[in-house]
Amino acid sequence: MEVSELKEQLKRQEQEHKQLHVVDCRFWLDQPAKGYESYLIGHIPNAIYMDLDRDLSSSRKEHGGRHPLPEPEQLARTLTLHGISKQDTVVAYDEQGGAMASRLIWLLQWIGHEGDVYVLDGGYAAWQRAGLVGEAGISNPRTKLTQHYEPIVRFELVVDVEHVRSKLDDPTVRLIDSREHVRYIGEVEPIDPKAGHIPGALNRFWRDGLNEQGYVRDNNEEKAAWHNLVDGAGEIIVYCGSGVTACPNVLSLWRSGFHNVKLYAGSWSDWCSYEESQFPVATGQASLNDPIEDSEG
């Protein structure tokens, strides 16, 4: 959704009492408190804040990755407390190119949200560039009593580590690594204990879906880019470092007409937490022409 459209919808909401919820998802991995602090300084009027660690993830364990999916009932309680029902429209934004906002939008799809959901193109920076006013402090936009949000989990949207391992030699499956190229090839790994990627995975850095101004690229361009990587695949599995920045790629694939797309929620931080003898690590560049079993070099 573009800023101009959100502005118009917010105006109509005031006039027609429509249920539109704006969610601020700003979060910096290296400064976990900065997102909420930024929200308090200024945010889109009436926006609520949801924190990646507290609201959009569950507690970290030995396995499962750095940002495990939240328990569906806990996420549902959070939505209920904010007055969000299953039929409401939700617009999420951040300052990270849509990565954190996409996590919320994917989660809503995962628990069976029935209303429209959008990532605000360009995030809070686009709102400011448009000369629109922000609001400081804590917003409390809840306008109605809301029945408890009943999640209906769409299990087909997510896979675990065993599913991914079982597909390593399946030529009908395409694995997409959404991390920066230097992390994918194993040249640099600033966060996780092992460098490299899942054998057979191809790299499509999630920020490649944005143009130089930080807005989502033209959909025809995205379709062409994905066509070269995944066309004809029976199943597309997308991962990143911890299941967050993979979400923009998942949403882009959906917009491009691919529906057999699944998120490996634990992602690389889950995969590399196991013994390498059972969960191998590849380095270097994989190719569409390389057999999966030969891509570990």
Summary of the structure (lengths in Angstrom):
residues: 297
radius of gyration: 19.2
end to end distance: 41.9
largest distance: 61.5
contacts: 961
relative contact order: 0.15
helix: 33%
strand: 14%
